[in-house]
Amino acid sequence: MAQKILIIEDSMYMRTLLSDALTSAGYEVVGQAANGEAGIDMALELEPDLITLDNILPDMIGLDILKVIKEEEHLKSKVIMISAVGQESVIQQGLALGALDYILKPFTSDQVITAVKKAFA
């Protein structure tokens, strides 16, 4: 069975890029959220195996969403941050909060697929 992935990203262009890359690599994209609140709701409802998470969303920052996701004990989703925010302190904070990887935009499909494969290894 394909691993289920939720994409939390406000840019429709980026959501499409990620979805296409993940689907063609054999993963199942079970949901896409354009803001943090919808992303958290979808994560709790769908219980995806992995979440790709942007850090700058219209209603919240990704690091806050990451905290909420990691506090939900029944939710076992792995998280990969994908953001244009590249300050070392933000990256370190994301990793410290439990993100498995932090990919900077612009990214290549290969970077994302490599990180996802590593997450499921």
Summary of the structure (lengths in Angstrom):
residues: 121
radius of gyration: 12.6
end to end distance: 15.0
largest distance: 36.8
contacts: 390
relative contact order: 0.19
helix: 45%
strand: 22%
